[in-house]
Amino acid sequence: MYTQTITKMQEMKLHGMAMSFQTRRTKPDHQDLNHDEFTALLIDDEYIQRQNNRQRRLLQRAKLKFSSAALENIDYKQSRGLTKSKITSLQNNQWLEKHQNILISGPTGVGKSYLACAFGQWACRNGFTVYYNRWPRMLGDILAARGEGNYLKYLQKLTKVNLLIIDDFGLNSLTDTDKKDLMEIIEDRYMTGATIIASQLPTKDWHAFIGDPTIADAVCDRLFHVAHKFELKGDSMRKILENID
């Protein structure tokens, strides 16, 4: 009967429960548990394994530049304009649920990408779908999708994700097509998903960078409508770490 039970659990893909049943049934401290208590433990183990598996899949699909980045590991010792209270206030997930944005600006090496990925990792841990891409690479992906006839399908992919992270925005000038693509992405995500954008350009210069007044007005209005801004400053964290080493 024991072997049959394990086989049935595995066939039903209750792998966490099967493993739990194998290990818990022989534990001395479990012998006094009643049926309800023992069953509850098996269900808890199955639930936890499924949650862990889902989190693992979400992190793999997110394609974060820094997959191990975590809000809990942010360095507040360096003077970069980061406050723990502001980070903590965003860990209640309301900005994700209400489809708000996070805009991160600052000089190269100051930790913009890490911060963006840390928020992405936090979102994955809390069950939200995430997709990360560098803006130059995203433009290349859009161009490829357009050439393959999958342009709308690619935009739909960007629209459906709970959190879209665009890194390195503003490195290169925008063509007219780039501006329209940016408009489509931001328009489709407005009030339907949260967006994080990291850029070396101060947010006050984004309107001028986009150039086209009509598109710039529309993009900035939607991004800035409900946005949490991080204007980082200071020396490159890479240089600081090199000096520490």
Backbone as numpy.savetxt, mean C-alpha at the origin, in Angstrom:
# Nx Ny Nz CAx CAy CAz Cx Cy Cz
-10.37 -43.14 11.76 -11.20 -41.93 11.76 -10.33 -40.67 11.76
-9.24 -40.69 12.53 -8.33 -39.53 12.59 -7.77 -39.23 11.20
-7.29 -40.26 10.50 -6.71 -40.08 9.16 -7.77 -39.57 8.19
-8.96 -40.10 8.27 -10.04 -39.66 7.38 -10.41 -38.20 7.64
-10.40 -37.82 8.90 -10.72 -36.43 9.25 -9.69 -35.46 8.68
-8.41 -35.80 8.82 -7.34 -34.97 8.28 -7.47 -34.87 6.76
-7.73 -35.98 6.11 -7.87 -36.01 4.64 -9.02 -35.12 4.19
-10.15 -35.20 4.89 -11.32 -34.39 4.52 -11.04 -32.91 4.72
-10.35 -32.56 5.79 -9.99 -31.16 6.03 -9.11 -30.63 4.90
-8.13 -31.43 4.49 -7.23 -31.01 3.43 -7.96 -30.90 2.10
-8.89 -31.82 1.83 -9.67 -31.76 0.60 -10.54 -30.51 0.57
-11.01 -30.09 1.74 -11.83 -28.87 1.82 -10.96 -27.62 1.95
-9.64 -27.82 1.83 -8.67 -26.73 1.91 -8.68 -26.03 3.27
-8.98 -26.81 4.32 -8.90 -26.30 5.68 -7.53 -26.67 6.25
-6.49 -26.16 5.58 -5.13 -26.58 5.91 -4.71 -26.13 7.31
-5.11 -24.92 7.69 -4.78 -24.44 9.03 -5.44 -25.29 10.10
-6.68 -25.65 9.86 -7.40 -26.47 10.82 -6.81 -27.88 10.89
-6.43 -28.43 9.74 -5.83 -29.77 9.71 -4.53 -29.80 10.50
-3.69 -28.79 10.29 -2.41 -28.74 11.02 -2.65 -28.55 12.51
-3.63 -27.71 12.83 -3.95 -27.46 14.22 -4.48 -28.73 14.89
-5.32 -29.47 14.18 -5.89 -30.70 14.73 -4.79 -31.73 15.01
-3.81 -31.79 14.10 -2.72 -32.74 14.27 -1.86 -32.42 15.49
-1.61 -31.15 15.73 -0.71 -30.76 16.81 -1.43 -30.62 18.15
-2.65 -30.12 18.14 -3.34 -29.82 19.40 -3.93 -31.06 20.08
-4.31 -32.05 19.28 -5.00 -33.22 19.87 -4.13 -34.01 20.86
-2.80 -33.87 20.74 -1.91 -34.63 21.62 -1.28 -33.77 22.72
-1.60 -32.48 22.75 -1.01 -31.62 23.78 -1.62 -31.93 25.15
-0.78 -32.15 26.15 -1.28 -32.47 27.48 -2.22 -31.42 28.05
-1.90 -30.13 27.80 -2.73 -29.07 28.38 -4.05 -28.88 27.64
-4.30 -29.67 26.56 -5.56 -29.58 25.82 -6.52 -30.71 26.19
-6.06 -31.64 27.00 -6.87 -32.83 27.28 -8.14 -32.51 28.07
-8.11 -31.44 28.83 -9.27 -31.09 29.66 -10.24 -30.16 28.94
-9.94 -29.78 27.71 -10.84 -28.90 26.97 -12.10 -29.65 26.55
-13.25 -28.96 26.61 -14.47 -29.58 26.12 -14.54 -29.42 24.60
-15.55 -30.01 23.98 -15.66 -29.99 22.51 -15.73 -28.56 21.96
-16.51 -27.71 22.62 -16.67 -26.33 22.14 -15.34 -25.57 22.18
-14.61 -25.75 23.26 -13.33 -25.04 23.41 -12.31 -25.53 22.38
-12.25 -26.85 22.19 -11.29 -27.41 21.23 -11.63 -26.99 19.81
-12.93 -27.03 19.48 -13.37 -26.62 18.14 -13.06 -25.14 17.89
-13.25 -24.31 18.90 -12.97 -22.88 18.77 -11.49 -22.63 18.46
-10.61 -23.41 19.10 -9.18 -23.27 18.84 -8.85 -23.64 17.39
-9.46 -24.71 16.89 -9.22 -25.13 15.51 -9.67 -24.05 14.53
-10.83 -23.48 14.79 -11.36 -22.44 13.91 -10.49 -21.19 13.96
-10.02 -20.84 15.15 -9.12 -19.68 15.29 -7.85 -19.88 14.47
-7.28 -21.08 14.53 -6.04 -21.36 13.79 -6.27 -21.29 12.29
-7.41 -21.80 11.83 -7.73 -21.72 10.41 -7.91 -20.27 9.97
-8.60 -19.50 10.79 -8.84 -18.09 10.49 -7.53 -17.32 10.41
-6.65 -17.54 11.38 -5.36 -16.83 11.41 -4.52 -17.19 10.18
-4.49 -18.46 9.82 -3.71 -18.86 8.65 -4.25 -18.22 7.37
-5.58 -18.17 7.25 -6.17 -17.54 6.06 -5.87 -16.05 6.01
-5.90 -15.39 7.17 -5.56 -13.98 7.23 -4.11 -13.75 6.84
-3.22 -14.61 7.33 -1.80 -14.49 7.00 -1.55 -14.74 5.52
-2.25 -15.71 4.96 -2.10 -16.01 3.53 -2.60 -14.85 2.68
-3.72 -14.25 3.08 -4.27 -13.11 2.34 -3.30 -11.93 2.40
-2.75 -11.69 3.59 -1.80 -10.60 3.75 -0.57 -10.81 2.87
-0.11 -12.06 2.81 1.05 -12.38 1.98 0.75 -12.12 0.50
-0.44 -12.51 0.06 -0.83 -12.28 -1.34 -0.95 -10.79 -1.64
-1.53 -10.03 -0.71 -1.68 -8.59 -0.91 -0.33 -7.91 -1.04
0.64 -8.32 -0.21 1.97 -7.73 -0.26 2.69 -8.09 -1.57
2.49 -9.31 -2.04 3.11 -9.72 -3.31 2.54 -8.93 -4.47
1.24 -8.72 -4.47 0.58 -8.00 -5.56 0.86 -6.51 -5.51
1.16 -6.00 -4.31 1.41 -4.56 -4.16 2.69 -4.14 -4.87
3.68 -5.05 -4.93 4.96 -4.77 -5.59 5.65 -3.54 -4.99
5.64 -3.45 -3.67 6.26 -2.31 -3.00 7.76 -2.30 -3.23
8.32 -1.11 -3.40 9.76 -0.97 -3.58 10.49 -1.46 -2.33
9.95 -1.10 -1.16 10.49 -1.55 0.11 9.42 -2.40 0.79
9.45 -3.70 0.53 8.39 -4.58 1.03 8.41 -4.73 2.54
9.57 -4.48 3.16 9.68 -4.62 4.61 9.47 -3.29 5.35
9.18 -2.22 4.60 8.96 -0.92 5.23 7.76 -1.01 6.17
7.86 -0.39 7.35 6.78 -0.45 8.33 6.69 0.88 9.08
5.47 1.30 9.34 5.26 2.55 10.08 5.89 2.48 11.47
5.90 1.27 12.05 6.46 1.11 13.38 7.97 1.31 13.40
8.61 1.20 12.24 10.08 1.30 12.18 10.59 2.65 11.67
9.71 3.61 11.55 10.13 4.93 11.06 11.07 5.59 12.07
12.14 6.19 11.56 13.13 6.86 12.40 12.71 8.31 12.62
12.41 8.64 13.87 12.00 10.01 14.20 13.17 10.82 14.79
14.32 10.17 14.92 15.47 10.86 15.53 16.01 11.96 14.62
15.99 11.69 13.29 16.47 12.68 12.35 15.41 13.76 12.13
15.83 14.98 12.03 14.90 16.10 11.83 14.49 16.16 10.37
13.35 15.55 10.07 12.88 15.50 8.68 11.48 16.08 8.50
10.92 16.61 9.56 9.56 17.12 9.47 8.51 16.04 9.69
8.94 14.90 10.24 8.03 13.79 10.53 7.71 13.78 12.02
6.44 13.70 12.37 6.05 13.59 13.76 5.30 12.28 13.98
5.58 11.65 15.09 4.96 10.36 15.39 3.45 10.51 15.54
3.01 11.62 16.09 1.58 11.83 16.31 0.81 11.86 14.99
1.41 12.45 13.96 0.74 12.52 12.67 0.67 11.14 12.02
1.76 10.38 12.13 1.77 9.01 11.59 0.74 8.17 12.33
0.73 8.27 13.64 -0.20 7.47 14.45 -1.65 7.80 14.13
-1.92 9.07 13.87 -3.30 9.47 13.57 -3.83 8.85 12.29
-2.91 8.42 11.40 -3.32 7.81 10.14 -3.38 6.29 10.22
-3.12 5.74 11.40 -3.16 4.29 11.56 -4.54 3.78 11.96
-5.53 4.69 11.97 -6.90 4.25 12.23 -7.63 3.85 10.94
-6.94 4.04 9.79 -7.44 3.61 8.47 -8.61 4.43 7.93
-8.99 5.50 8.61 -10.10 6.31 8.11 -9.77 6.95 6.76
-8.51 7.33 6.58 -8.13 7.95 5.31 -8.27 6.96 4.16
-8.06 5.67 4.44 -8.25 4.64 3.41 -9.73 4.41 3.16
-10.50 4.32 4.21 -11.93 4.05 4.08 -12.67 5.23 3.45
-12.18 6.45 3.70 -12.84 7.64 3.15 -12.21 8.11 1.85
-11.29 7.30 1.31 -10.66 7.57 0.01 -9.93 8.91 -0.01
-9.15 9.15 1.04 -8.35 10.37 1.10 -6.94 10.09 0.58
-6.18 11.15 0.37 -4.86 11.03 -0.24 -3.74 11.42 0.74
-2.56 10.90 0.45 -1.36 11.30 1.18 -0.36 11.81 0.15
0.11 13.02 0.32 1.05 13.65 -0.61 2.37 13.86 0.12
3.44 13.28 -0.42 4.75 13.32 0.23 5.73 14.04 -0.69
6.36 15.07 -0.18 7.35 15.80 -0.98 8.62 15.99 -0.16
9.72 16.22 -0.87 10.99 16.42 -0.19 12.16 16.08 -1.10
13.37 16.47 -0.71 14.56 16.21 -1.53 14.88 14.73 -1.63
15.75 14.40 -2.57 16.11 13.01 -2.80 16.78 12.40 -1.56
16.45 11.15 -1.29 17.09 10.41 -0.20 16.54 10.67 1.18
15.53 11.51 1.29 15.05 11.89 2.62 14.07 10.87 3.19
13.65 9.90 2.38 12.78 8.83 2.89 11.36 8.85 2.38
11.12 9.50 1.25 9.76 9.59 0.71 9.24 8.21 0.29
10.05 7.48 -0.45 9.63 6.16 -0.94 9.40 5.20 0.22
10.25 5.25 1.22 10.10 4.37 2.38 8.78 4.67 3.08
8.49 5.95 3.28 7.25 6.34 3.96 6.03 5.89 3.16
6.08 6.09 1.85 4.97 5.66 1.00 4.77 4.15 1.08
5.86 3.40 1.05 5.78 1.94 1.12 5.33 1.47 2.51
5.72 2.21 3.54 5.29 1.86 4.90 3.77 1.98 5.02
3.21 3.03 4.44 1.75 3.17 4.43 1.12 2.06 3.59
1.78 1.69 2.49 1.28 0.61 1.65 1.29 -0.72 2.39
2.37 -0.98 3.12 2.47 -2.21 3.89 1.40 -2.25 4.98
1.18 -1.11 5.62 0.14 -1.02 6.66 -1.23 -1.33 6.06
-1.49 -0.80 4.87 -2.78 -1.05 4.21 -2.95 -2.54 3.91
-1.90 -3.18 3.42 -1.97 -4.62 3.15 -2.24 -5.41 4.41
-1.58 -5.04 5.50 -1.77 -5.75 6.76 -3.19 -5.62 7.27
-3.89 -4.58 6.83 -5.26 -4.36 7.26 -6.29 -4.77 6.21
-5.83 -5.53 5.20 -6.76 -6.12 4.25 -7.10 -5.30 3.03
-6.40 -4.18 2.80 -6.66 -3.34 1.63 -5.76 -3.75 0.46
-6.29 -3.66 -0.74 -5.47 -3.94 -1.93 -4.62 -2.72 -2.25
-3.38 -2.97 -2.64 -2.41 -1.89 -2.87 -1.65 -2.16 -4.16
-1.32 -1.09 -4.88 -0.45 -1.22 -6.05 0.53 -0.05 -6.07
1.82 -0.38 -6.15 2.89 0.62 -6.16 3.55 0.65 -7.54
3.86 1.85 -7.99 4.66 1.99 -9.22 5.31 3.36 -9.24
6.48 3.41 -9.85 7.14 4.71 -10.07 6.47 5.37 -11.27
6.28 6.67 -11.21 5.58 7.39 -12.27 6.22 7.18 -13.64
7.55 7.26 -13.78 8.15 7.01 -15.10 7.82 5.60 -15.62
7.86 4.61 -14.72 7.54 3.23 -15.12 6.05 3.10 -15.45
5.22 3.78 -14.70 3.78 3.72 -14.96 3.45 4.29 -16.34
4.12 5.36 -16.70 3.90 5.93 -18.04 4.30 4.93 -19.12
5.40 4.20 -18.87 5.82 3.16 -19.81 4.80 2.04 -19.90
4.23 1.66 -18.76 3.21 0.61 -18.74 1.95 1.07 -19.48
1.60 2.33 -19.31 0.43 2.88 -20.01 0.66 2.87 -21.51
1.87 3.26 -21.92 2.21 3.27 -23.34 2.13 1.87 -23.93
2.66 0.90 -23.19 2.62 -0.49 -23.65 1.18 -1.00 -23.73
0.39 -0.66 -22.71 -1.02 -1.09 -22.70 -1.78 -0.48 -23.87
-1.48 0.78 -24.17 -2.15 1.43 -25.30 -1.78 0.74 -26.62
-0.52 0.37 -26.75 -0.07 -0.30 -27.96 -0.67 -1.69 -28.12
-0.97 -2.35 -27.00 -1.54 -3.70 -27.03 -3.06 -3.69 -27.03
-3.62 -2.49 -27.00 -5.08 -2.39 -26.99 -5.69 -2.65 -25.63
-4.88 -2.53 -24.58 -5.35 -2.80 -23.22 -5.37 -1.54 -22.35
-5.43 -0.39 -22.98 -5.35 0.88 -22.25 -6.45 1.00 -21.19
-7.69 0.78 -21.59 -8.81 0.91 -20.65 -8.74 -0.14 -19.56
-8.26 -1.33 -19.90 -8.14 -2.41 -18.93 -7.09 -2.03 -17.87
-5.99 -1.41 -18.31 -4.94 -1.00 -17.38 -5.45 0.12 -16.46
-6.17 1.08 -17.02 -6.73 2.14 -16.20 -7.72 1.58 -15.18
-8.48 0.59 -15.61 -9.43 -0.05 -14.70 -8.71 -0.72 -13.54
-7.57 -1.31 -13.82 -6.75 -1.94 -12.78 -6.33 -0.89 -11.74
-5.93 0.28 -12.21 -5.51 1.35 -11.31 -6.68 1.91 -10.52
-7.86 1.84 -11.12 -9.05 2.38 -10.46 -9.54 1.47 -9.35
-9.48 0.16 -9.57 -10.07 -0.80 -8.64 -9.29 -0.97 -7.34
-7.98 -0.73 -7.37 -7.17 -0.98 -6.19 -7.55 0.02 -5.09
-7.55 -0.46 -3.82 -7.92 0.41 -2.71 -6.94 1.55 -2.50
-5.65 1.25 -2.67 -4.60 2.27 -2.48 -3.63 2.21 -3.64
-3.53 3.30 -4.36 -2.56 3.43 -5.45 -1.41 4.31 -4.97
-0.18 3.82 -5.12 1.01 4.58 -4.73 1.79 4.94 -5.98
1.94 6.23 -6.23 2.72 6.74 -7.36 3.98 7.39 -6.81
5.12 6.81 -7.09 6.39 7.29 -6.57 7.15 8.04 -7.67
8.05 8.92 -7.26 8.92 9.65 -8.18 8.12 10.47 -9.20
7.02 11.05 -8.76 6.24 11.91 -9.64 7.00 13.21 -9.87
7.03 13.65 -11.12 7.64 14.94 -11.44 9.10 14.89 -11.82
9.66 13.70 -12.07 11.07 13.61 -12.45 11.31 14.13 -13.86
10.37 13.85 -14.75 10.50 14.27 -16.15 9.30 15.12 -16.55
9.50 15.99 -17.53 8.40 16.82 -18.01 7.31 15.94 -18.62
6.09 16.46 -18.62 4.94 15.70 -19.11 4.59 16.08 -20.54
4.33 15.09 -21.36 3.81 15.35 -22.70 2.30 15.58 -22.56
1.68 16.02 -23.63 0.23 16.24 -23.60 -0.51 14.94 -23.28
0.00 13.84 -23.82 -0.62 12.53 -23.55 -0.45 12.15 -22.09
0.74 12.41 -21.53 1.00 12.11 -20.11 0.02 12.87 -19.22
-0.22 14.11 -19.54 -1.13 14.95 -18.74 -2.55 14.38 -18.77
-2.97 13.96 -19.95 -4.32 13.39 -20.07 -4.42 12.06 -19.31
-3.34 11.26 -19.37 -3.34 9.99 -18.64 -3.41 10.24 -17.14
-2.64 11.23 -16.67 -2.67 11.59 -15.26 -4.08 12.01 -14.85
-4.71 12.81 -15.68 -6.06 13.26 -15.41 -7.03 12.09 -15.31
-6.90 11.14 -16.23 -7.79 9.98 -16.23 -7.62 9.17 -14.94
-6.38 8.97 -14.52 -6.11 8.18 -13.32 -6.69 8.84 -12.08
-6.40 10.13 -11.92 -6.86 10.85 -10.73 -8.37 11.02 -10.74
-8.94 11.28 -11.91 -10.39 11.43 -12.02 -11.12 10.14 -11.66
-10.62 9.02 -12.18 -11.27 7.74 -11.93 -11.19 7.34 -10.46
-10.13 7.77 -9.77 -9.94 7.39 -8.37 -10.56 8.38 -7.39
-11.01 9.50 -7.86 -11.54 10.53 -6.98 -12.76 10.00 -6.21
-12.65 9.97 -4.90 -13.70 9.52 -3.99 -14.05 8.04 -4.15
-13.17 7.29 -4.82 -13.39 5.83 -4.95 -12.21 5.04 -4.39
-11.07 5.69 -4.22 -9.89 5.01 -3.71 -8.89 6.02 -3.17
-8.03 5.57 -2.28 -6.99 6.43 -1.72 -5.76 6.40 -2.61
-5.04 7.53 -2.64 -3.85 7.63 -3.48 -2.71 8.27 -2.69
-1.53 7.70 -2.84 -0.31 8.30 -2.27 0.58 8.72 -3.43
1.05 9.95 -3.40 2.00 10.43 -4.41 3.23 10.97 -3.71
4.39 10.50 -4.12 5.67 10.96 -3.57 6.44 11.68 -4.67
6.99 12.84 -4.35 7.65 13.65 -5.36 8.73 14.53 -4.75
9.76 14.81 -5.55 10.77 15.77 -5.11 10.24 17.20 -5.23
9.21 17.38 -6.04 8.63 18.70 -6.21 7.74 19.06 -5.03
7.86 20.25 -4.48 6.91 20.69 -3.45 5.50 20.70 -4.03
4.51 20.37 -3.24 3.14 20.29 -3.75 2.67 21.62 -4.34
3.20 22.72 -3.84 2.80 24.03 -4.37 3.24 24.23 -5.82
4.19 23.41 -6.28 4.69 23.54 -7.65 4.05 22.53 -8.60
3.17 21.68 -8.11 2.60 20.64 -8.97 1.72 21.22 -10.08
1.00 22.27 -9.75 0.12 22.90 -10.75 0.94 23.42 -11.92
2.03 24.12 -11.60 2.89 24.66 -12.66 3.58 23.55 -13.43
3.95 22.48 -12.75 4.61 21.35 -13.41 3.69 20.70 -14.43
2.44 20.50 -14.07 1.48 19.88 -15.01 1.30 20.78 -16.24
1.26 22.07 -16.02 1.30 22.99 -17.15 -0.05 23.39 -17.70
-0.77 22.48 -18.28 -2.07 22.78 -18.86 -3.01 23.24 -17.74
-3.47 24.49 -17.79 -4.27 25.04 -16.68 -5.53 24.24 -16.38
-6.21 23.79 -17.43 -7.46 23.06 -17.22 -7.21 21.72 -16.53
-6.23 20.98 -17.04 -5.92 19.68 -16.46 -5.31 19.85 -15.07
-4.42 20.84 -14.92 -3.78 21.08 -13.62 -4.81 21.43 -12.56
-5.78 22.28 -12.91 -6.84 22.63 -11.97 -7.60 21.39 -11.52
-7.96 20.55 -12.48 -8.77 19.36 -12.17 -7.99 18.37 -11.31
-6.72 18.12 -11.69 -5.90 17.16 -10.96 -5.63 17.64 -9.53
-5.16 18.86 -9.41 -4.80 19.39 -8.09 -6.02 19.53 -7.18
-7.16 19.92 -7.76 -8.36 20.05 -6.96 -8.75 18.70 -6.37
-8.67 17.63 -7.15 -9.05 16.31 -6.68 -8.03 15.73 -5.70
-6.75 16.00 -5.95 -5.71 15.48 -5.06 -5.68 16.22 -3.73
-5.83 17.53 -3.78 -5.69 18.35 -2.58 -6.98 18.46 -1.78
-8.10 18.01 -2.36 -9.41 18.18 -1.72 -9.39 17.66 -0.28
-9.02 16.42 -0.11 -8.82 15.86 1.24 -7.47 15.13 1.21
-6.42 15.84 1.59 -5.07 15.27 1.51 -4.30 15.51 2.80
-3.52 14.52 3.16 -2.61 14.63 4.30 -1.21 14.83 3.72
-0.60 15.96 4.01 0.67 16.32 3.39 1.85 16.09 4.33
2.91 15.54 3.75 4.18 15.38 4.46 5.24 16.10 3.63
5.73 17.20 4.14 6.78 17.95 3.45 8.10 17.67 4.18
8.81 16.67 3.68 10.04 16.23 4.34 11.19 17.15 4.01
12.15 17.19 4.87 13.32 18.04 4.68 14.52 17.36 5.30
15.68 17.99 5.16 16.88 17.46 5.79 17.81 16.77 4.82
18.87 16.19 5.37 19.89 15.52 4.57 19.41 14.14 4.13
20.09 13.61 3.14 19.77 12.28 2.64 19.99 11.24 3.74
18.99 10.38 3.92 19.11 9.31 4.91 20.20 8.32 4.51
20.47 8.21 3.22 21.51 7.30 2.75 22.87 7.75 3.27
23.13 9.07 3.20 24.40 9.60 3.69 24.52 9.44 5.20
23.39 9.66 5.89 23.40 9.52 7.35 23.72 8.09 7.76
23.10 7.11 7.06 23.34 5.71 7.37 24.77 5.30 7.03
25.31 5.86 5.94 26.70 5.57 5.57 27.66 6.07 6.63
27.37 7.25 7.17 28.23 7.81 8.21 28.15 7.00 9.51
26.94 6.47 9.80 26.76 5.65 10.98 27.56 4.35 10.85
27.48 3.75 9.64 28.22 2.51 9.39 29.72 2.74 9.51
